[in-house]
Amino acid sequence: MHIIQQALEPREKLIWSGQPKQGIVFRRTDLFLVPFSLLWCGFAIFWEFTAFNSGASIFFLLFGGVFVVIGLNFVLGRFFWDSSQRKKTFYGITNERIIIVDGFVQRNITSLNIQALPEVSLSERSDGLGTILLGSQSATQRGMTLSGTPKGVPKLDLIKDPNYVFSIIRSAQKH
């Protein structure tokens, strides 16, 4: 957690640090997205195959090709993008704040004063991993976050031993 150490102020004490689960992760939203993406990509490939075999113009081939690329991203690319983003994400909890360092192209540092957090909530998966939301989440922010859209509420996503980390935050808020 050398990256978190670099973000500390002189008087701060690092209490906990971690990273999200690494590798390919299936989320609840994938129950909808996997079948949808397979249908999308399958239809796009069918379109492209039919257009090619019927001698369609280059316009139709290019038009269908765009949808094939989108479909392949839905089917496979999003898993690799999510994994690569989590690989570059680091979390830290100090006696004063919560630090989130992330960013694929450029490094972003989010610093949240523990005492000023309006709401902290925990959701735990059946595999023991959990996510701690560091604020209120509106109904429109739930579900899938698309690339290039605002991140929404800061969170400690897919962390090990989330109950322990949650208790650290709650304890720090009381002091």
C-alpha positions in Angstrom: 0.0 0.0 0.0 2.9 2.3 -0.8 0.5 4.5 -2.8 -1.7 5.1 0.2 1.4 5.9 2.3 2.3 8.7 -0.1 -1.2 10.3 0.4 -0.9 10.5 4.2 -0.5 13.8 6.1 2.4 14.0 8.6 0.1 13.5 11.7 -2.1 10.8 10.2 -2.0 7.2 11.3 -2.9 4.5 8.8 -5.4 2.1 10.4 -6.3 -0.1 7.4 -5.5 -0.4 3.8 -6.6 -2.7 1.0 -7.7 -3.2 -2.6 -10.8 -4.5 -4.2 -10.9 -8.2 -5.3 -8.7 -8.7 -8.3 -9.5 -10.5 -11.5 -12.8 -11.1 -13.3 -15.8 -10.6 -11.0 -19.5 -11.4 -11.7 -21.9 -9.0 -10.1 -25.7 -9.2 -9.6 -26.2 -6.9 -12.6 -24.7 -9.6 -14.8 -27.8 -11.7 -14.3 -29.4 -9.3 -16.8 -26.4 -8.0 -18.7 -25.0 -11.4 -19.8 -28.1 -12.7 -21.5 -28.8 -9.2 -23.0 -25.2 -8.9 -24.3 -25.2 -12.3 -25.8 -28.5 -11.5 -27.7 -27.1 -8.1 -28.8 -23.8 -9.5 -30.0 -25.5 -12.6 -31.6 -27.9 -10.4 -33.6 -25.1 -8.0 -34.6 -22.9 -10.9 -35.9 -26.0 -12.3 -37.7 -26.6 -8.9 -39.3 -22.9 -8.7 -40.3 -22.8 -12.2 -41.7 -26.1 -11.7 -43.7 -24.9 -8.3 -45.0 -21.6 -9.8 -46.1 -23.1 -12.8 -47.8 -25.7 -10.7 -49.6 -23.1 -8.4 -51.1 -24.4 -5.4 -49.2 -22.6 -2.1 -49.5 -19.6 -1.1 -47.4 -22.0 1.2 -45.5 -24.1 -1.7 -44.2 -21.0 -3.7 -43.3 -19.5 -0.7 -41.4 -22.8 0.0 -39.7 -23.1 -3.6 -38.5 -19.5 -3.7 -37.5 -20.0 -0.9 -35.0 -22.7 -3.0 -33.3 -20.5 -6.1 -33.3 -17.8 -4.1 -31.5 -20.4 -2.8 -29.0 -21.6 -6.3 -28.5 -18.2 -7.8 -28.0 -17.5 -5.1 -25.4 -20.8 -6.0 -23.6 -20.0 -9.7 -23.7 -16.2 -9.6 -22.8 -14.7 -6.2 -22.7 -16.5 -4.8 -19.7 -15.2 -7.6 -17.5 -11.6 -6.8 -18.5 -12.1 -3.0 -18.1 -13.6 -3.5 -14.6 -10.8 -5.8 -13.7 -8.1 -3.4 -14.9 -9.7 -0.5 -13.0 -9.9 -2.5 -9.8 -6.2 -3.4 -10.2 -5.3 0.3 -10.0 -7.6 1.1 -7.0 -6.3 1.3 -3.4 -8.1 2.1 -0.2 -6.9 3.5 3.1 -8.5 4.4 6.4 -6.6 6.7 8.7 -7.5 8.2 12.1 -8.9 11.3 10.2 -10.1 10.2 6.7 -10.8 7.6 4.1 -8.6 7.7 1.1 -9.4 6.2 -2.3 -6.7 6.2 -5.0 -7.8 5.1 -8.4 -7.6 5.9 -12.1 -6.6 4.0 -15.2 -5.0 6.8 -17.2 -4.4 9.4 -14.5 -4.3 9.0 -10.7 -7.3 10.3 -8.8 -7.3 10.7 -5.0 -10.5 11.0 -3.1 -10.2 12.1 0.5 -13.3 11.9 2.8 -13.3 13.2 6.3 -14.6 10.4 8.5 -16.4 12.7 10.9 -18.3 14.4 8.0 -19.6 11.3 6.2 -23.4 11.6 6.0 -24.1 7.9 5.8 -22.1 4.7 5.8 -23.7 1.4 4.7 -22.4 -2.1 4.2 -23.6 -4.8 1.7 -22.0 -8.2 1.9 -22.0 -10.9 -0.8 -22.4 -14.6 -0.1 -18.7 -15.1 -0.9 -17.7 -12.9 2.1 -16.7 -9.9 0.0 -18.5 -6.6 0.6 -18.9 -3.0 -0.4 -19.1 -0.1 1.9 -20.9 3.0 0.5 -19.6 6.3 1.9 -22.7 8.4 1.5 -26.3 8.2 0.3 -27.1 6.5 -3.0 -30.2 7.6 -5.0 -32.3 5.1 -6.9 -30.8 6.3 -10.2 -27.3 5.6 -9.0 -27.9 1.9 -8.2 -26.9 -0.8 -10.7 -24.4 -0.6 -13.5 -22.0 2.3 -13.8 -21.0 2.9 -17.5 -17.6 3.9 -18.6 -17.3 7.7 -18.9 -20.2 8.5 -16.5 -19.9 10.0 -13.1 -18.8 7.4 -10.4 -21.6 8.3 -8.0 -21.1 7.7 -4.2 -17.6 6.9 -3.1 -17.2 3.3 -2.0 -14.9 0.6 -0.8 -15.8 -2.0 -3.4 -15.4 -5.8 -3.2 -13.2 -5.7 -0.1 -12.2 -8.7 2.1 -13.6 -8.8 5.7 -16.1 -5.9 5.1 -17.6 -6.2 8.6 -14.2 -5.5 10.2 -13.5 -2.5 7.9 -17.1 -1.2 8.6 -16.4 -1.4 12.4 -13.1 0.5 11.9 -15.0 3.3 10.2 -17.8 3.4 12.8 -15.3 3.4 15.6 -13.3 6.3 14.0 -16.5 8.3 13.6 -17.1 8.1 17.4 -13.8 9.6 18.3 
